[in-house]
Amino acid sequence: MYLEMEDLNLIQEEARECFECLRGKNILITGATGLFGKWLVSSISHINSTGEYNIKLFLLSRNWSKFKKEFPYLADKPFIHLVEGDVRFVKLDSIAFDYTIHAATDVKPIRNFEDSMEILDSIILGTKNILSELVKGKSKRVLIVSSGAIYGINTTNKLVKESQLQSPSILRSNNCYAEGKRIQELLGSVYNEYGLLTVVNVRCFAVLGPYLPLNQGFAAGNFVSDSLSKKEIVVKSDGKDFRSYLYMADVVIWLLKLLVNGKGGEAYNMGSDKKISIAELANKISKFSPNKSKVIIQKKSNNRSPVMYVPNIEKAKADVGVKVYTELELAIKKTLRWFDGTQSK
């Protein structure tokens, strides 16, 4: 299903200077069939259709049959070049990419040893291989999509800054994703320090919008799925923890501005700085859903300190001029409307 024209126009307007910089350039996107990849490809394809930008997209994915099935109107575009392969082993034939967005990561619950190793391998070996291949092709700027998970559990009432030194415990296997992302950033920093590539890191916090996975254990996706399936919205905790949500059209604007203008060797938080409790999020989704599902809080509240997964975004605001463009209530309405439309087709 297509993205809303309103969202595509917002991206075009707010990232206009970025698109001028990308005119006629070669861009590699890894993880092209993931959430970020789908939005980036759709947005840049829209831009190419509105003028003579001639931005060439090289899209890396392990499953092109899935992409072609979901996006038949994009797969045959002359400016899209499909590269099928595993990010850990793929060879890029020494192509010189002007810009790369490295967004390939397995994001799934860790249930066993195999899951742990697969996540570590895809992040660490995948990043190492991609950076090595980019150097062979004398590529230039790279944006590595990292995660706010690298900060570990924040039980203070403060928004987390990029300079914060706390980290996840390395003694728990469920931190494979977070620790893998820390090593990913370190790999990028090594390449940047030695002048091999200009590497910018973006630490992504929670997001909301069309194409959001609804079955990977994330609160917002679960609540949307429950509501549109006419089920009760189940909060599997006491609902006290805090999150914030950046709408996906805003995410694309941030990614493009950081790709073009972010400072090499730096890391930037990406997300909304407006916190909301998990319980309040569930109630808002219920309020705006056509089914008005009942919200069930599974666990009783106790005196524990709530976990705050909310970023301080002053650095990104100052360096590349981003902001939260879409307020949360509108983001919820847009997300529900899009998924409701996909289910009715």
matplotlib code that plots the C-alpha trace (Angstrom):
import matplotlib.pyplot as plt

x = [0.0, 1.2, 2.4, 0.2, 1.0, 0.9, 3.8, 5.8, 5.2, 6.4, 9.6, 10.2, 9.7, 11.7, 14.6, 14.7, 18.3, 19.3, 17.8, 19.7, 22.9, 21.8, 21.0, 22.7, 24.4, 24.7, 23.2, 23.5, 20.8, 21.3, 18.2, 16.2, 13.2, 13.0, 11.0, 13.5, 14.4, 10.8, 10.2, 13.5, 13.0, 9.4, 10.4, 13.4, 11.4, 8.7, 11.4, 12.8, 9.4, 8.9, 12.0, 15.3, 17.1, 18.3, 19.2, 20.4, 19.5, 21.4, 19.3, 20.7, 18.4, 18.4, 14.9, 14.1, 11.1, 9.4, 10.3, 9.0, 5.8, 5.2, 6.5, 5.9, 5.6, 9.2, 11.1, 11.3, 12.3, 15.4, 17.1, 16.7, 19.4, 18.7, 21.6, 20.6, 22.8, 23.6, 25.1, 27.8, 29.2, 27.9, 30.5, 29.7, 32.0, 34.0, 31.2, 31.8, 28.8, 28.5, 26.3, 25.5, 22.7, 23.6, 20.3, 20.5, 19.8, 17.8, 15.3, 13.5, 13.0, 15.9, 14.6, 17.6, 21.4, 20.9, 18.9, 21.7, 24.4, 22.4, 21.8, 25.5, 26.7, 24.3, 25.2, 29.0, 30.1, 27.6, 28.9, 32.6, 31.9, 30.0, 32.6, 35.4, 33.5, 32.8, 36.5, 37.3, 35.0, 36.4, 32.9, 32.5, 29.9, 28.2, 25.3, 25.1, 21.7, 22.4, 19.9, 19.0, 19.3, 23.1, 22.4, 21.0, 18.2, 17.7, 15.8, 16.5, 13.9, 16.3, 16.4, 19.4, 22.3, 24.8, 27.6, 25.9, 28.3, 26.0, 25.6, 23.7, 25.0, 27.3, 26.4, 22.9, 22.2, 19.1, 21.5, 23.1, 21.3, 22.3, 26.0, 26.1, 25.1, 27.8, 30.4, 28.9, 29.4, 33.0, 33.8, 32.5, 34.6, 37.7, 37.1, 36.4, 39.4, 41.8, 40.3, 38.9, 35.3, 33.3, 31.0, 28.0, 26.1, 22.4, 20.9, 17.3, 14.6, 11.0, 9.1, 5.6, 4.0, 3.1, 5.0, 5.8, 6.2, 3.2, 4.5, 8.0, 7.2, 7.2, 4.5, 3.2, 3.0, 1.3, -1.3, -2.1, -2.4, -4.7, -7.0, -7.4, -8.0, -10.9, -9.1, -8.5, -5.3, -3.1, -0.3, 2.0, 3.5, 2.2, 2.3, 4.5, 7.6, 8.1, 8.7, 8.6, 7.6, 8.9, 6.7, 8.3, 8.0, 10.0, 12.5, 13.2, 13.9, 16.2, 18.1, 18.6, 19.8, 22.2, 23.4, 24.2, 25.2, 26.0, 29.5, 31.9, 32.8, 29.8, 26.7, 23.2, 20.1, 17.0, 13.5, 10.9, 11.8, 8.2, 7.6, 4.5, 3.8, 3.1, -0.4, -1.1, 0.0, -2.3, -5.2, -4.5, -4.4, -7.7, -9.1, -8.3, -8.9, -12.2, -12.8, -12.2, -10.7, -10.6, -7.2, -6.0, -3.0, -1.7, 0.6, -0.1, 2.0, 4.7, 7.2, 9.8, 11.3, 10.0, 12.3, 12.8, 13.5, 13.4, 16.3, 17.7, 17.8, 19.4, 22.6, 20.8, 18.7, 21.8, 24.0, 21.5, 18.4, 15.9, 12.8, 9.7, 7.5, 4.5, 2.8, 2.1, -1.7, -1.5, 1.1, -1.2, -4.1, -2.0, -0.7, -4.1, -5.6, -2.9, -3.0, -6.8, -6.6, -4.2, -6.5, -9.6, -7.9]
y = [0.0, 3.5, 6.0, 9.1, 12.0, 14.3, 12.4, 12.4, 16.1, 16.8, 14.9, 16.7, 20.1, 19.6, 17.7, 19.8, 20.9, 17.3, 16.2, 18.9, 17.4, 13.9, 15.0, 12.5, 10.6, 6.9, 5.8, 2.3, 1.3, -1.9, -3.5, -2.1, -4.4, -3.3, -0.5, 2.2, 0.9, 0.8, 4.4, 5.7, 3.9, 5.2, 8.7, 9.0, 7.4, 10.1, 12.8, 11.3, 11.4, 15.1, 16.4, 15.6, 14.5, 11.2, 9.8, 6.2, 3.7, 0.5, -1.7, -4.6, -7.3, -11.0, -11.4, -9.6, -11.7, -10.3, -6.7, -7.2, -8.6, -5.7, -3.0, -4.0, -0.4, 0.3, -2.9, -2.0, 1.7, 2.4, 4.2, 1.2, -1.4, -4.5, -6.2, -9.6, -11.1, -11.5, -8.3, -10.5, -11.8, -9.7, -8.2, -4.8, -5.0, -1.9, 0.4, 4.0, 5.1, 8.7, 7.9, 4.8, 4.2, 1.0, -0.1, -3.9, -5.6, -8.5, -7.1, -10.0, -11.5, -13.6, -17.1, -19.3, -19.6, -19.5, -16.2, -14.7, -15.7, -14.6, -11.1, -10.6, -11.9, -9.8, -6.6, -7.1, -9.2, -7.4, -4.0, -5.1, -6.5, -3.5, -1.0, -3.1, -3.2, 0.5, 1.2, -1.0, 1.1, 4.4, 5.3, 8.5, 9.1, 6.4, 6.7, 3.8, 3.2, 2.3, 2.2, 3.9, 0.4, 1.0, 3.1, 0.1, 0.7, 4.3, 4.5, 8.2, 10.8, 12.4, 12.2, 10.3, 12.2, 11.0, 11.6, 9.3, 6.5, 3.8, 0.6, -2.7, -5.6, -7.8, -10.8, -11.3, -12.8, -10.6, -7.7, -9.2, -6.6, -3.6, -4.8, -5.6, -2.0, -0.7, -2.7, -1.5, 2.1, 1.3, -0.3, 2.9, 5.0, 3.1, 3.6, 7.3, 8.0, 6.5, 8.5, 5.6, 6.7, 9.6, 7.7, 9.2, 7.2, 7.7, 6.1, 5.4, 5.3, 4.1, 5.0, 4.8, 4.7, 2.7, -0.6, -0.8, -4.5, -5.6, -9.0, -8.3, -7.7, -3.9, -2.2, 0.2, -2.5, -4.9, -2.3, -1.4, -5.0, -5.8, -2.9, -3.4, -7.1, -6.1, -7.5, -6.1, -4.1, -5.9, -4.1, -6.9, -4.8, -2.3, 0.4, 2.8, 2.8, 5.7, 5.8, 8.4, 7.9, 9.6, 9.3, 7.6, 10.6, 12.5, 9.6, 9.9, 13.6, 13.0, 10.2, 12.4, 15.4, 13.3, 11.5, 14.7, 17.1, 15.0, 15.3, 12.4, 10.5, 11.7, 9.9, 11.5, 10.5, 10.2, 10.2, 12.4, 14.0, 14.0, 11.1, 9.0, 6.1, 2.7, 2.7, 6.1, 5.1, 2.1, 4.3, 6.8, 4.0, 2.7, 6.2, 6.8, 3.3, 2.6, -0.3, 1.5, -1.6, -2.1, -1.7, -4.4, -3.7, -7.2, -6.4, -4.5, -1.3, -1.4, 1.1, 0.4, 3.3, 3.4, 2.9, 6.0, 5.2, 8.8, 10.7, 14.1, 15.5, 18.8, 17.8, 16.7, 19.9, 22.1, 20.3, 19.5, 21.5, 18.7, 18.7, 16.6, 17.5, 15.2, 15.3, 11.9, 12.0, 12.7, 9.9, 7.5, 8.5, 8.2, 4.8, 3.3, 4.7, 3.2, -0.3, -0.2, 0.5, -2.4, -4.8, -3.7, -4.4]
z = [0.0, -0.9, 1.7, 2.2, -0.1, 2.9, 4.4, 1.2, 0.7, 4.3, 3.6, 0.3, 1.9, 5.1, 3.4, 0.3, 0.8, 1.3, -1.9, -3.8, -2.3, -3.4, -6.9, -9.4, -6.5, -5.9, -2.5, -1.0, 1.5, 3.4, 5.0, 2.1, 2.9, 6.5, 8.0, 7.4, 4.0, 2.8, 3.8, 2.4, -1.0, -1.2, -0.3, -2.7, -5.5, -5.0, -5.2, -8.4, -9.9, -9.1, -10.9, -12.5, -9.3, -10.9, -7.4, -8.0, -5.3, -4.7, -2.4, -0.5, 0.8, 1.4, -0.1, -3.3, -4.2, -1.1, -2.1, -5.6, -4.3, -1.9, -4.2, -7.8, -8.8, -7.5, -8.4, -12.1, -11.8, -13.8, -10.9, -8.6, -8.6, -6.6, -4.8, -3.3, -0.6, 3.1, 4.6, 6.3, 3.0, 0.1, -2.4, -3.8, -6.8, -5.8, -6.7, -5.5, -3.4, -2.6, 0.4, 2.4, 4.9, 6.8, 8.3, 8.1, 11.4, 12.6, 15.2, 16.9, 20.4, 21.6, 22.6, 22.3, 21.5, 17.8, 18.0, 20.1, 17.6, 14.6, 15.9, 16.9, 13.6, 11.5, 13.3, 13.9, 10.9, 8.7, 9.6, 9.3, 5.8, 4.6, 5.8, 4.2, 0.9, 0.9, 1.4, -1.6, -3.7, -2.4, -1.0, 1.0, 3.7, 5.8, 8.2, 10.6, 12.1, 15.7, 18.7, 21.9, 23.4, 23.7, 26.9, 28.8, 31.4, 32.4, 35.7, 36.2, 35.3, 32.8, 29.0, 27.9, 26.2, 23.7, 26.3, 28.9, 29.8, 31.2, 29.1, 29.1, 31.1, 29.0, 31.3, 29.8, 26.4, 25.9, 25.5, 22.3, 20.2, 22.4, 22.7, 19.0, 18.3, 20.6, 18.7, 15.4, 16.4, 17.5, 14.1, 12.4, 14.7, 13.8, 10.0, 10.6, 12.8, 10.3, 7.5, 5.5, 5.6, 7.0, 9.5, 11.3, 13.9, 14.6, 17.7, 17.0, 19.8, 19.4, 16.2, 14.9, 11.4, 8.4, 7.8, 11.6, 12.4, 14.5, 15.6, 17.0, 20.7, 20.7, 22.7, 20.0, 17.3, 19.7, 20.7, 17.1, 16.2, 19.1, 18.4, 14.7, 15.3, 17.6, 20.6, 24.1, 24.2, 26.7, 28.5, 29.7, 32.5, 35.0, 32.3, 34.2, 32.0, 29.6, 25.9, 23.2, 19.5, 16.4, 13.3, 10.3, 8.0, 10.6, 10.8, 7.1, 7.4, 10.3, 8.4, 5.3, 7.3, 9.3, 6.2, 4.4, 7.3, 10.4, 11.7, 11.0, 14.1, 16.1, 17.3, 17.4, 19.2, 17.0, 18.5, 20.2, 23.5, 24.6, 27.0, 27.4, 29.7, 28.2, 29.8, 28.4, 24.9, 25.1, 26.0, 23.2, 20.6, 22.0, 21.8, 18.2, 17.0, 15.2, 17.5, 20.9, 22.4, 26.2, 27.8, 30.2, 32.5, 33.4, 36.4, 39.6, 40.1, 42.8, 44.1, 41.4, 39.4, 35.9, 33.0, 30.8, 27.1, 25.9, 24.2, 24.7, 21.0, 21.5, 19.7, 16.5, 16.7, 16.9, 14.4, 11.6, 12.3, 12.9, 15.2, 15.9, 12.9, 13.7, 17.1, 18.7, 18.5, 14.7, 14.4, 16.1, 13.9, 10.7, 11.7, 12.6, 9.4, 7.2, 8.8, 8.8, 5.1, 4.4, 6.2, 4.3, 0.9]

ax = plt.figure().add_subplot(projection="3d")
ax.plot(x, y, z, "-o")
ax.set_aspect("equal")
plt.show()
